[in-house]
Amino acid sequence: MMLALFAAAALDPMLADYAEAAIGRFSSMAQHQRDAAYDEVEVRVVRIWPERTDGLWLYQEQAIVNQPGRSREQALAAPYFQFVSRIAPLRAGVLRRDNFRVRDGGRFAGARVEALTPSDLMEASCHNRVERIAPRWFTGTTESCAHRYKGAAWMQSLSVMTGNTYVNWDRGFDLAGNRVWGPEAGGYIFDRIAR
């Protein structure tokens, strides 16, 4: 069914604040121009299933847009990272964010999520604690995240979101605790380019 057929459920004020900061399009272009060790990545975050009352549901995709031999449009049509997050209050000032991978994600690339249903999701594999430190300012850290990308056993994510910018430092580690992927020097800096 089309999202337009559903009325949006009222959000908890802290979730509404988080949504205001998180939803939109973001780019690491400025960071890439300063330091070529960081790719130019574009992120899209959209709200899905607004009628649900069990939290805020967001779809997110990320694409490296400076890939050699690929146009920006080709890169955006084939994001390397797609997931759905459910964000729910734990207690005053604290949220829990559970991330679900998307089956057959290519169908939804470009944030074409009208047909996305809960049955398109795998089980939640990453669980994060998010703390509100000021209006539209949040910090996040991974509590647990099994992750097999590039030989990793688990992933650690640290983030700071300020409304128009967010920093995200994702790294994968093997069973011995050695970093096997992700930037060594610090996280990606994403600036808002659209709401």
Contacts in CASP RR format, 6 or more apart in sequence:
PFRMAT RR
TARGET T0000
AUTHOR 0000-0000-0000
METHOD contacts of the structure
MODEL  1
MMLALFAAAALDPMLADYAEAAIGRFSSMAQHQRDAAYDEVEVRVVRIWP
ERTDGLWLYQEQAIVNQPGRSREQALAAPYFQFVSRIAPLRAGVLRRDNF
RVRDGGRFAGARVEALTPSDLMEASCHNRVERIAPRWFTGTTESCAHRYK
GAAWMQSLSVMTGNTYVNWDRGFDLAGNRVWGPEAGGYIFDRIAR
2 114 0 8 1.000
3 48 0 8 1.000
3 49 0 8 1.000
3 50 0 8 1.000
3 113 0 8 1.000
3 114 0 8 1.000
6 49 0 8 1.000
6 50 0 8 1.000
6 51 0 8 1.000
7 50 0 8 1.000
7 51 0 8 1.000
8 50 0 8 1.000
8 51 0 8 1.000
9 50 0 8 1.000
9 51 0 8 1.000
9 52 0 8 1.000
9 53 0 8 1.000
11 19 0 8 1.000
11 55 0 8 1.000
11 56 0 8 1.000
12 55 0 8 1.000
12 89 0 8 1.000
14 89 0 8 1.000
14 93 0 8 1.000
14 95 0 8 1.000
14 132 0 8 1.000
15 55 0 8 1.000
15 56 0 8 1.000
15 87 0 8 1.000
15 88 0 8 1.000
15 89 0 8 1.000
15 95 0 8 1.000
17 132 0 8 1.000
17 135 0 8 1.000
17 136 0 8 1.000
18 56 0 8 1.000
18 87 0 8 1.000
18 95 0 8 1.000
18 130 0 8 1.000
18 132 0 8 1.000
18 138 0 8 1.000
19 47 0 8 1.000
19 56 0 8 1.000
19 58 0 8 1.000
20 136 0 8 1.000
20 163 0 8 1.000
21 136 0 8 1.000
21 137 0 8 1.000
21 138 0 8 1.000
21 161 0 8 1.000
21 162 0 8 1.000
21 163 0 8 1.000
21 166 0 8 1.000
22 45 0 8 1.000
22 58 0 8 1.000
22 161 0 8 1.000
22 166 0 8 1.000
23 45 0 8 1.000
23 46 0 8 1.000
23 47 0 8 1.000
23 58 0 8 1.000
23 195 0 8 1.000
24 44 0 8 1.000
24 45 0 8 1.000
24 46 0 8 1.000
24 192 0 8 1.000
24 194 0 8 1.000
24 195 0 8 1.000
25 42 0 8 1.000
25 43 0 8 1.000
25 44 0 8 1.000
25 45 0 8 1.000
25 192 0 8 1.000
25 193 0 8 1.000
25 194 0 8 1.000
25 195 0 8 1.000
26 42 0 8 1.000
26 43 0 8 1.000
26 45 0 8 1.000
26 165 0 8 1.000
26 166 0 8 1.000
26 190 0 8 1.000
26 191 0 8 1.000
26 192 0 8 1.000
26 193 0 8 1.000
27 40 0 8 1.000
27 41 0 8 1.000
27 42 0 8 1.000
27 43 0 8 1.000
27 190 0 8 1.000
27 191 0 8 1.000
27 193 0 8 1.000
28 38 0 8 1.000
28 39 0 8 1.000
28 40 0 8 1.000
28 41 0 8 1.000
28 42 0 8 1.000
28 188 0 8 1.000
28 189 0 8 1.000
28 190 0 8 1.000
28 191 0 8 1.000
29 40 0 8 1.000
29 191 0 8 1.000
30 189 0 8 1.000
30 191 0 8 1.000
31 38 0 8 1.000
31 188 0 8 1.000
31 189 0 8 1.000
32 38 0 8 1.000
32 39 0 8 1.000
32 40 0 8 1.000
32 41 0 8 1.000
32 66 0 8 1.000
37 183 0 8 1.000
37 185 0 8 1.000
38 183 0 8 1.000
38 187 0 8 1.000
38 188 0 8 1.000
39 64 0 8 1.000
39 66 0 8 1.000
40 64 0 8 1.000
40 65 0 8 1.000
40 66 0 8 1.000
41 62 0 8 1.000
41 63 0 8 1.000
41 64 0 8 1.000
41 65 0 8 1.000
41 188 0 8 1.000
41 190 0 8 1.000
42 62 0 8 1.000
42 63 0 8 1.000
42 65 0 8 1.000
42 75 0 8 1.000
42 76 0 8 1.000
42 193 0 8 1.000
43 60 0 8 1.000
43 61 0 8 1.000
43 62 0 8 1.000
43 190 0 8 1.000
44 60 0 8 1.000
44 61 0 8 1.000
44 110 0 8 1.000
44 111 0 8 1.000
45 58 0 8 1.000
45 59 0 8 1.000
45 60 0 8 1.000
46 58 0 8 1.000
46 59 0 8 1.000
46 111 0 8 1.000
46 113 0 8 1.000
47 56 0 8 1.000
47 57 0 8 1.000
47 58 0 8 1.000
47 59 0 8 1.000
48 57 0 8 1.000
48 58 0 8 1.000
48 59 0 8 1.000
48 84 0 8 1.000
48 113 0 8 1.000
48 116 0 8 1.000
49 57 0 8 1.000
49 118 0 8 1.000
50 57 0 8 1.000
54 86 0 8 1.000
54 88 0 8 1.000
55 86 0 8 1.000
55 87 0 8 1.000
55 88 0 8 1.000
56 86 0 8 1.000
56 87 0 8 1.000
56 88 0 8 1.000
57 84 0 8 1.000
57 85 0 8 1.000
57 86 0 8 1.000
57 87 0 8 1.000
58 84 0 8 1.000
58 85 0 8 1.000
58 87 0 8 1.000
59 82 0 8 1.000
59 83 0 8 1.000
59 84 0 8 1.000
59 102 0 8 1.000
59 108 0 8 1.000
59 111 0 8 1.000
59 113 0 8 1.000
59 116 0 8 1.000
60 81 0 8 1.000
60 82 0 8 1.000
60 83 0 8 1.000
60 84 0 8 1.000
60 85 0 8 1.000
61 79 0 8 1.000
61 81 0 8 1.000
61 82 0 8 1.000
61 108 0 8 1.000
61 109 0 8 1.000
61 110 0 8 1.000
61 111 0 8 1.000
62 79 0 8 1.000
62 80 0 8 1.000
62 81 0 8 1.000
62 82 0 8 1.000
63 75 0 8 1.000
63 76 0 8 1.000
63 78 0 8 1.000
63 79 0 8 1.000
63 80 0 8 1.000
64 75 0 8 1.000
64 80 0 8 1.000
65 72 0 8 1.000
65 75 0 8 1.000
65 76 0 8 1.000
66 75 0 8 1.000
67 75 0 8 1.000
76 109 0 8 1.000
76 110 0 8 1.000
77 109 0 8 1.000
77 110 0 8 1.000
78 106 0 8 1.000
78 109 0 8 1.000
79 109 0 8 1.000
79 110 0 8 1.000
82 101 0 8 1.000
82 102 0 8 1.000
82 105 0 8 1.000
82 106 0 8 1.000
82 108 0 8 1.000
82 109 0 8 1.000
83 99 0 8 1.000
83 100 0 8 1.000
83 101 0 8 1.000
83 102 0 8 1.000
83 126 0 8 1.000
84 99 0 8 1.000
84 100 0 8 1.000
84 102 0 8 1.000
84 116 0 8 1.000
84 121 0 8 1.000
85 97 0 8 1.000
85 98 0 8 1.000
85 99 0 8 1.000
85 100 0 8 1.000
86 97 0 8 1.000
86 98 0 8 1.000
86 100 0 8 1.000
86 124 0 8 1.000
87 95 0 8 1.000
87 96 0 8 1.000
87 97 0 8 1.000
87 130 0 8 1.000
88 95 0 8 1.000
88 96 0 8 1.000
89 95 0 8 1.000
89 96 0 8 1.000
90 96 0 8 1.000
90 129 0 8 1.000
93 131 0 8 1.000
93 132 0 8 1.000
94 129 0 8 1.000
94 130 0 8 1.000
94 131 0 8 1.000
94 132 0 8 1.000
95 129 0 8 1.000
95 130 0 8 1.000
95 131 0 8 1.000
95 132 0 8 1.000
95 138 0 8 1.000
96 127 0 8 1.000
96 128 0 8 1.000
96 129 0 8 1.000
96 130 0 8 1.000
97 127 0 8 1.000
97 128 0 8 1.000
97 129 0 8 1.000
97 130 0 8 1.000
97 140 0 8 1.000
98 124 0 8 1.000
98 126 0 8 1.000
98 127 0 8 1.000
98 128 0 8 1.000
99 124 0 8 1.000
99 125 0 8 1.000
99 126 0 8 1.000
99 127 0 8 1.000
99 128 0 8 1.000
99 145 0 8 1.000
100 121 0 8 1.000
100 122 0 8 1.000
100 123 0 8 1.000
100 124 0 8 1.000
100 125 0 8 1.000
101 121 0 8 1.000
101 122 0 8 1.000
101 125 0 8 1.000
102 108 0 8 1.000
102 116 0 8 1.000
102 120 0 8 1.000
102 121 0 8 1.000
102 122 0 8 1.000
103 120 0 8 1.000
103 121 0 8 1.000
103 122 0 8 1.000
104 120 0 8 1.000
105 120 0 8 1.000
107 115 0 8 1.000
108 115 0 8 1.000
108 116 0 8 1.000
108 120 0 8 1.000
125 145 0 8 1.000
125 146 0 8 1.000
125 147 0 8 1.000
126 142 0 8 1.000
126 144 0 8 1.000
126 145 0 8 1.000
126 146 0 8 1.000
126 147 0 8 1.000
126 155 0 8 1.000
126 157 0 8 1.000
127 142 0 8 1.000
127 143 0 8 1.000
127 144 0 8 1.000
127 145 0 8 1.000
128 140 0 8 1.000
128 141 0 8 1.000
128 142 0 8 1.000
128 143 0 8 1.000
128 145 0 8 1.000
128 157 0 8 1.000
129 140 0 8 1.000
129 141 0 8 1.000
129 143 0 8 1.000
130 138 0 8 1.000
130 139 0 8 1.000
130 140 0 8 1.000
131 138 0 8 1.000
131 139 0 8 1.000
131 140 0 8 1.000
132 138 0 8 1.000
133 139 0 8 1.000
136 161 0 8 1.000
136 162 0 8 1.000
136 163 0 8 1.000
137 160 0 8 1.000
137 161 0 8 1.000
137 162 0 8 1.000
137 163 0 8 1.000
138 159 0 8 1.000
138 160 0 8 1.000
138 161 0 8 1.000
139 159 0 8 1.000
139 160 0 8 1.000
139 161 0 8 1.000
140 157 0 8 1.000
140 158 0 8 1.000
140 159 0 8 1.000
140 160 0 8 1.000
141 156 0 8 1.000
141 157 0 8 1.000
141 158 0 8 1.000
141 159 0 8 1.000
142 155 0 8 1.000
142 156 0 8 1.000
142 157 0 8 1.000
142 158 0 8 1.000
144 154 0 8 1.000
145 154 0 8 1.000
145 155 0 8 1.000
145 156 0 8 1.000
145 157 0 8 1.000
146 153 0 8 1.000
146 154 0 8 1.000
146 155 0 8 1.000
147 153 0 8 1.000
147 154 0 8 1.000
147 155 0 8 1.000
147 172 0 8 1.000
149 155 0 8 1.000
149 172 0 8 1.000
149 181 0 8 1.000
150 172 0 8 1.000
150 180 0 8 1.000
150 181 0 8 1.000
151 174 0 8 1.000
151 180 0 8 1.000
152 172 0 8 1.000
152 173 0 8 1.000
152 174 0 8 1.000
152 180 0 8 1.000
152 181 0 8 1.000
153 173 0 8 1.000
153 174 0 8 1.000
153 175 0 8 1.000
154 172 0 8 1.000
154 173 0 8 1.000
155 170 0 8 1.000
155 171 0 8 1.000
155 172 0 8 1.000
155 173 0 8 1.000
156 170 0 8 1.000
156 171 0 8 1.000
156 172 0 8 1.000
156 173 0 8 1.000
157 168 0 8 1.000
157 169 0 8 1.000
157 170 0 8 1.000
157 171 0 8 1.000
158 168 0 8 1.000
158 169 0 8 1.000
158 187 0 8 1.000
159 166 0 8 1.000
159 167 0 8 1.000
159 168 0 8 1.000
159 169 0 8 1.000
160 166 0 8 1.000
160 167 0 8 1.000
161 167 0 8 1.000
163 192 0 8 1.000
164 191 0 8 1.000
164 192 0 8 1.000
165 189 0 8 1.000
165 190 0 8 1.000
165 191 0 8 1.000
165 192 0 8 1.000
166 189 0 8 1.000
166 190 0 8 1.000
167 187 0 8 1.000
167 188 0 8 1.000
167 189 0 8 1.000
167 190 0 8 1.000
168 187 0 8 1.000
168 188 0 8 1.000
168 190 0 8 1.000
169 183 0 8 1.000
169 186 0 8 1.000
169 187 0 8 1.000
169 188 0 8 1.000
170 182 0 8 1.000
170 187 0 8 1.000
171 179 0 8 1.000
171 181 0 8 1.000
171 182 0 8 1.000
171 183 0 8 1.000
172 179 0 8 1.000
172 180 0 8 1.000
172 181 0 8 1.000
172 182 0 8 1.000
173 179 0 8 1.000
173 180 0 8 1.000
174 180 0 8 1.000
END
